[in-house]
Amino acid sequence: MDKLLKQGKLYLVSTPIGNYEDITIRALNILKQVDFIICEEFKEAKKLLNHYNIQKELLQINEHNEKENSNEIIALLKQGKSLALISDCGTPLFSDPGNFLVKLAIQNDIQIVPIPGPNSVIQALVGSGIDLRRFLFYGWLPAKKEARVQELKKLSKLNEVIVLMETPYRLQKLLGEILDFFIPNTYVVLAYELTTTNETYFRGRIKDVFEIAKNNNLKGEFVLIIDNLKHQKLNYSNLAK
């Protein structure tokens, strides 16, 4: 117990996914109180913190340097410093760097304190109109073509609501791949630019949503929900455009 009291805490702070008004009071207080803030990209972190008039020294972990930089962060925590981990947006570790750091902190008996807040997946699901009693968060498909094709084939056979994410410039590519491997009448929801002024839910058959994305050259942040439950009989006539 004495050891835990002497060591700092690692806070996992959720930040807005688009609308800066979505940050919680608790998140703001933690960001103001900690000794250091760990971010994914300096540019995005500075933009966020400047908006709330928070000035803190920044440390960085991303997919390229997480293992290398985590030891430095653990050393600071052992010295009694408190640190907050944020991602570029949303909930840390959710398809973002930080898992290695958290595991290392736990191994060193450092207290982990998640600060709840915005999450694009939950936002997309609750606005989708799809049955949420059970869903599969798959996240990101492999980048390499062969592995990607194999995963798409597996996913197309699942009797699940499937949640996928991708980078904005691959939005149309992903929809095209879903059209290739899933039944064309498969019902999907494209949750686009969530919490921003451009927030839109495109709901309907995959072939119709794909056409909308292609015709409007959509390239923003998104979450794709595929309703692949075989037993459901859905009405596709009211496609939201």
C-alpha positions in Angstrom: 0.0 0.0 0.0 2.8 2.4 0.9 4.4 1.8 -2.5 1.1 2.6 -4.3 0.8 5.9 -2.3 4.3 7.0 -3.3 3.9 6.3 -7.0 2.1 8.5 -9.5 -1.1 7.6 -11.3 -1.6 7.0 -15.0 -4.8 8.5 -16.2 -6.4 7.4 -19.5 -8.3 10.6 -20.5 -11.0 10.5 -23.1 -11.1 13.6 -25.3 -13.6 14.9 -27.9 -13.9 13.1 -31.2 -15.0 16.2 -33.1 -16.9 18.7 -30.9 -14.8 20.3 -28.2 -17.8 20.9 -26.1 -18.0 17.1 -25.4 -15.1 17.0 -22.9 -16.1 16.3 -19.3 -15.3 18.5 -16.3 -13.4 15.6 -14.8 -11.2 15.2 -17.9 -10.4 19.0 -17.9 -9.5 18.8 -14.2 -7.2 15.9 -14.6 -5.4 17.5 -17.6 -4.8 20.6 -15.6 -3.6 18.7 -12.5 -1.2 16.1 -13.9 2.6 16.7 -14.3 2.8 15.5 -17.9 0.5 14.7 -20.7 1.3 11.8 -23.0 0.0 12.2 -26.6 -0.1 10.5 -29.9 0.8 13.5 -32.1 2.1 16.8 -30.7 0.2 18.9 -33.3 -3.2 17.4 -32.4 -2.5 17.5 -28.6 -1.4 21.2 -28.7 -4.4 22.2 -30.7 -6.7 20.5 -28.1 -5.0 21.8 -25.0 -4.7 25.3 -26.4 -8.5 25.3 -26.9 -8.9 24.8 -23.1 -6.0 27.0 -22.2 -4.0 24.1 -20.7 -0.2 24.4 -20.8 1.6 21.1 -20.0 4.9 19.4 -21.0 4.1 16.8 -23.6 5.5 13.3 -24.0 4.8 11.2 -27.0 3.9 7.6 -27.7 2.8 6.3 -31.1 3.0 3.1 -33.1 6.6 3.8 -33.9 8.1 4.6 -30.4 5.7 3.2 -27.8 8.0 0.5 -26.5 11.1 2.8 -26.5 9.4 5.7 -24.7 7.3 3.7 -22.2 10.3 3.1 -19.9 10.8 6.8 -19.5 7.2 7.3 -18.6 7.3 4.4 -16.1 10.3 6.0 -14.5 8.4 9.3 -14.0 5.5 7.5 -12.5 7.8 5.7 -10.1 9.1 9.1 -9.0 5.6 10.1 -8.0 4.7 12.1 -11.1 1.1 11.8 -12.4 0.6 11.5 -16.1 -2.4 11.6 -18.4 -2.6 9.6 -21.6 -4.7 11.1 -24.5 -5.1 9.9 -28.1 -5.6 12.2 -31.0 -9.3 12.0 -30.2 -11.7 9.8 -28.3 -10.9 7.1 -25.8 -7.2 6.1 -25.5 -6.2 2.6 -26.4 -9.3 2.1 -28.5 -7.6 1.4 -31.9 -4.8 3.8 -30.7 -1.4 3.3 -29.0 -1.1 2.8 -25.3 -1.7 -0.9 -24.6 2.0 -1.6 -24.1 2.4 1.3 -21.7 -0.6 0.3 -19.7 0.5 -3.3 -19.4 4.0 -2.1 -18.3 2.4 0.2 -15.7 0.3 -2.7 -14.3 3.4 -4.9 -14.1 5.0 -2.1 -12.0 2.0 -1.8 -9.7 1.1 1.7 -11.0 -2.5 2.6 -10.6 -4.5 3.0 -13.8 -7.4 5.5 -13.8 -9.6 5.6 -16.9 -11.5 8.8 -17.3 -14.7 8.1 -19.3 -15.8 10.2 -22.2 -16.4 10.3 -26.0 -16.0 7.2 -28.1 -16.8 7.1 -31.8 -17.8 3.4 -31.7 -20.4 3.8 -29.0 -21.7 7.0 -30.6 -22.1 5.3 -34.0 -23.9 2.3 -32.5 -26.4 4.2 -30.4 -27.3 6.4 -33.4 -27.4 3.5 -35.9 -30.9 2.1 -35.0 -29.4 -1.4 -35.0 -30.0 -3.9 -32.2 -27.1 -3.4 -29.8 -27.6 -6.4 -27.5 -24.6 -8.1 -29.2 -22.0 -6.8 -31.6 -18.5 -7.6 -32.7 -15.9 -4.8 -32.7 -13.5 -5.9 -35.3 -11.7 -2.5 -35.7 -9.2 -2.3 -38.6 -8.8 -4.7 -41.4 -5.2 -5.8 -42.3 -3.4 -3.4 -44.7 -2.0 -6.2 -46.9 -4.3 -7.3 -49.7 -4.1 -11.1 -49.2 -4.7 -10.9 -45.4 -7.5 -8.3 -45.9 -9.3 -10.6 -48.4 -9.1 -13.5 -46.0 -10.5 -11.5 -43.1 -13.4 -10.1 -45.3 -14.3 -13.6 -46.3 -14.4 -14.7 -42.6 -16.4 -11.7 -41.5 -19.0 -12.1 -44.3 -19.9 -15.5 -42.9 -20.5 -14.3 -39.3 -23.9 -14.0 -37.9 -23.1 -10.7 -36.1 -23.4 -7.0 -36.1 -19.8 -6.0 -37.1 -18.1 -2.7 -36.4 -15.2 -1.6 -38.7 -13.0 1.4 -38.7 -10.6 2.8 -41.4 -8.7 5.9 -42.3 -10.8 8.6 -44.1 -9.1 8.2 -47.5 -10.0 4.5 -47.5 -13.7 5.0 -46.8 -14.9 4.3 -50.4 -12.4 1.4 -50.8 -13.8 -0.3 -47.6 -17.4 0.1 -48.8 -16.4 -1.3 -52.1 -14.8 -4.3 -50.4 -17.9 -4.9 -48.3 -20.0 -4.9 -51.4 -17.6 -7.4 -53.0 -17.7 -9.9 -50.2 -21.1 -9.4 -48.5 -24.5 -9.9 -50.0 -25.4 -6.6 -51.8 -28.6 -6.2 -49.8 -26.7 -6.3 -46.5 -27.8 -3.5 -44.3 -25.1 -1.1 -43.1 -24.8 2.2 -41.3 -22.1 4.6 -42.1 -21.6 7.0 -39.2 -19.8 9.9 -40.8 -18.0 12.9 -39.1 -19.5 12.2 -35.7 -20.2 15.1 -33.4 -19.2 17.7 -36.0 -21.5 20.0 -38.0 -21.2 17.5 -40.8 -22.4 14.5 -38.8 -24.5 12.2 -40.9 -25.8 8.6 -40.6 -26.1 6.9 -44.0 -28.4 3.9 -43.5 -29.4 1.3 -46.0 -28.2 -1.5 -48.3 -24.4 -1.6 -48.8 -24.7 -1.0 -52.5 -26.8 2.2 -51.9 -24.5 3.5 -49.2 -21.5 2.8 -51.5 -23.0 4.8 -54.3 -23.7 7.7 -52.0 -20.1 7.7 -50.8 -18.7 7.5 -54.3 -21.0 10.2 -55.8 -20.3 12.6 -52.9 -16.6 11.6 -52.7 -16.8 11.1 -48.9 -13.4 11.1 -47.2 -14.1 12.0 -43.5 -13.7 10.2 -40.3 -16.2 7.3 -39.9 -17.4 4.1 -38.3 -19.0 1.4 -40.4 -21.6 -0.9 -38.9 -22.6 -4.0 -40.8 -25.8 -5.7 -39.7 -25.0 -9.3 -40.8 -27.5 -11.0 -38.5 -29.0 -13.6 -40.8 -32.4 -13.8 -39.1 -33.3 -10.1 -39.3 -35.7 -8.9 -42.0 -35.0 -5.2 -42.5 -36.8 -2.5 -44.4 -34.4 -0.9 -46.8 -36.8 1.6 -48.3 -36.0 4.5 -46.0 -32.3 5.1 -46.8 -31.1 8.2 -45.0 -29.2 10.5 -47.4 
